[in-house]
Amino acid sequence: NAGASTLTVDGFAGAGGGLAVAHSGTSPTQAEVILLTRNIVIRGATASFQGYLNIGSTGTADFDWVEFKWLGSNTFGKRGIDIATTTGSCSFQYCSIHDFGVNGSIGFNIASASGNNIEINYNCIWSTYTSGFSNSSTTGVYNVTNNIFIKNVANAGLVSLGGVGINFENNTIVGAGAAYGLLITQNSGIMGSCINNTIHSNTTYGVFLNSSISGGIFDGFNIWRNNAGGVIFSGSIISNILIDNFVLFGNNTYNIGFVAGYSHNVIISNTTLNGDSTYSTTNGIAYSSAASLAQIKFINCNFGTASGILTAHTQDIGIGFAANYVYILQN
């Protein structure tokens, strides 16, 4: 029962119907508050007997201010909201998606290799079994913007990008239950527009690039208090990447980590990295891959300057193996 600017909490640790986990509520680490209810509801029968929605390649679909509940399964074509749009059109805006709880359920699942004409904007997604959003490698370009993704159960990315050429902007990704906030898996892909996303409080990494990215710009991310690390580059080859205007703090082992075998022409600019007073951070930057080659340039970055809740790292730059590194630091 949230008002326009207030929300009364009855207790903590689940007492009195209150929050199961305490939240500080203080900027820059405030919790997310979303509205799940809508006047139009599409749902399965029960939490155990879920339904599904399947949109074909040439269909025209437009959903605004709709609540989707109890959808999905572990069966292809029935994963939750399955979208195969190519020459048709598909739009979901201001909708709520929640309690897709059966094993294998996904919120938005875009399985087409040529997905196109898709708009997924201003939605809130809470409590899916696997990903709140998942797509496959695609030649299409479409928009996923201004959504809030909170909580999943399985060992999967809360958002899983198998296709990176899309516009993924101004999204918030919070509370992956067993793994990553944002998982990127497309090999040899070039990033589309991936800007101004906020990723925090996930069980392992905020961003896990488990792929060989061959170009692109990541801009304006806020990544904080992820339990294993902020951003990890884990593909065999990472090249021609710009990380710009990031704010990272309180991510456990490192704010940015490289375990790729080969990193070339990676630029990190205008980025601020810190621990925080509640969650310390061992390394600002860590490179921990044996028999590797790294060429990384830092421009106008700030490592560990204390301010407010922000603190210094245990060490700003950590190198874990005897390998070949070129680190260039400017300003």
Steps between C-alpha positions, in 0.01 A plus 500: 500500500748760379401864481639748249812559710485267804482131582430381855703197604357284779824328599816325389607136460142427395351610835150642479491451125800728460811477285676164503835675439592838643557787254692815581267727305772765475632638172702377314388154623123533517274206420273480196123536540276375219126466436393144416122536476308600187131508413543253212649164602617207284599205715525126540262301719727474806864537598546132402280490188639786297392625159706657222485764228646437153528776240571384144740654249238691298256580779414847628505528878466811717472472879485809725442501876433124516590268790641156412513239777571125527626445146771273360644149502810306397355429152611683185236747387339503843778661706293799610454789256655354184560753223593392146420832330683573171278669240213557742513737796509448877481753781486460880494826694420579865416135568579289807635146476524300821501159664608299196607234745487158331839345409626645169266800491630821341344845502560637149653230277605607149610187322503617137840537331360792303286664768387846391235769556492431875448759776537398866496823699402626848404159637566352844598134528512325837571140598558283195650152520777561247547832319269796507618571144684265266581517131693296245763614253318727259551707190210724601516823698230580755450692825509383861497817709399640840402163650558383858597134544494365857570147623534161337556153643715292264873514434449730202540865410206709615543659157667273244615648169580238242464777243683826575409717201182635663440832679519416871469826691395644838414162653537397866607145588482395865515189713592205278442215741785264404712661231549814290309819447585547130642200310640554148572184300511589129842421352674747268213741541514879480297675765205713400397789724566380855480809721380636835416168665499449878599158635525419870455244776542187289627171643815474284604757236318811395608458135647173371636512144540130431578556133758635258380855441658662196385858533261739668439765763366454853406842636355644820459187715451508879611165645511446875494240778513188284626205700776362272599806298375793299598421139690191382637451148530125453512434125810370326540828306383844610582775249405854399287569808433838660372514860403861566339691789463202734446527875596181687515449875462234766536207259665226700817360336549767235314776327635403156664162437666350193544125466506506120794341325555801275389859554589754233410865458285514812444857621352587840427872530330748736433218745487511881580188704465456878424271787231614739468519875267198520639283218875522446663436161835320474604619152399795289632321190614135499659304217528133593547287191811288454690502167312808387566826320335825604510850357273728704493879511351701789406864432370747764415226751480532877607208721393489863447863598300495825177703511180433696447122506771453234836367621838393358560152359736259673704547180413705197663277234563129550685269259472134590724307259840542335384597151540787256320821589505854365306738724495863387365755747426857387378774735 
